[in-house]
């Protein structure tokens, strides 16, 4: 098991999606205690926040005076990864926005006790691609 590890108990990653997506959920995966060489999974993320920020491209056509760097991030949800549950955990987003995004930021605010590093094995982003939503509107 190779993981994406970052120093300390906190870290963040911005994921660039292959298309603009109407986001609905995030899945986070870590290994089980049984699969861990140390028998512990204290490097697993604990408190996680998910953010989006308006795309730079869309701001190119924004009214004069709108600065892309000053646009606020939008919090879509805060979650706790539970090491006592399934190692693959899906978190529905609390705030569903009417627009699609091409980047999502995962902010790990804490882990389960490892002071040196935090590991994430897999992150999945769920939703509908922008053009899929348009083509399925009106269909049940």
N, C-alpha and C positions, 0 to 999 in steps of 0.2 A: 503494500500500500504506500504509494507516493501521495503526499498531501501538498497543498499550497500552504506553506508556513510563513508566518510573519512574527517578528520580534515582539515580545511582550504580550500583554493581555488584551490589547486593543489594536485594531487595524481596519483597513478599508480596502475595497477593490471596486473599481468601476468596470462594469461589463458592457462592452459594445456589442449590441445585438445585430444580427445579419439584416434585419429589416425593422421598420417602425412597428411597435407592438402596443396594443391595448393590454396593459398588464393586469393579471388577476391573482397570481400567487407566486410564491418563491419556495423552492425545495432546497434544503440544506442536508448534506450527508457527511457523516463521520464514521469511523470504524467502531466496532463493538469492543467491549472489554475483553472478550474471549479472543479477538483477533489481534489485540494489542500486545506487543512483546513485553511491555512492562506490567500488563494486567490492569492498567488504569487508563482512563481517557480524560484526564484533567486538562489536556490541551484542547479539548473540544470547545467550540464557541458556546457562549451562554446567552447573553443578551445581544440581540441583533436588531438593527434598524434598517429599513429599506427606503431609499430616496430616489427621486428623479429630478432632473433639472431640464428646463427647456433647451431644445437643441439649438446649436449655434446657427444652423442653416435657416431655421424658421425665424430667428431674430434678425437675419440680414434684411428681411422685408418688413420689420417692425417699424412703428412710427419713430420719427426722429427723437432722439433723447433716450431710447431704450438701450441700455448697455448690457451685453450678453454676460459679462463677468459679474454684474451686480444682480442678475436674476436670482431669486431665492430658490433653494431646493425645496421640494415638496416631500414631506414625510408621508409614505404610503402605509406604514405600519411598523410596530415594534413587537418582537417575538422573543420567546425564550426557548432555546434548543434544550430538550430534556434528555440527559444521558441515560435515564432509566427507561426510555421508550425506544421505539424502532429507530435504527440509525439513520433512516431516510425519513425526514419530517417535512411535510408540506404545510405552509402557512398562507391561508387566504389573505389577501391584502385588505386592510380595513377601509382604505380610501380608493375607490375606483374612479379614475379620471376619464373624461370624455375624449381625451386626445391620446395619441400614440406617442411612444418615445423610443429612441434608438439606443439609449444608455440608461443603465440602472446602477445605483451605488448601494453596495452592501457594507454597512458599518458595524463591525463587531465591537461592542462596548465593553465586554468582559468575557472571560473564559471560566472554566470550572476549576481553576486553582493553579495552573502552571504559570510561574512567574517569568519564565524565559521565552516561551513561544506559544502561539495558538495555531492550530491546524484546521483546515477545511479540505475535505476530500472531493466534494462536488457541490456545485450550485446549479440549479436549474431555474429558468425563468419561464413562467407560464402566462399565456394570454393568446390573443388573436392578432395576427398580422393585420396591419391597417387595411390593406386591399382585400383581405378575406372578410373583414367585418362589413365592408361596403357591399361585397357580393352576396352576403347572406342576410342582409337586412330584409325584413318582411317575410322571411321564411321561418317556420317553427319546427 
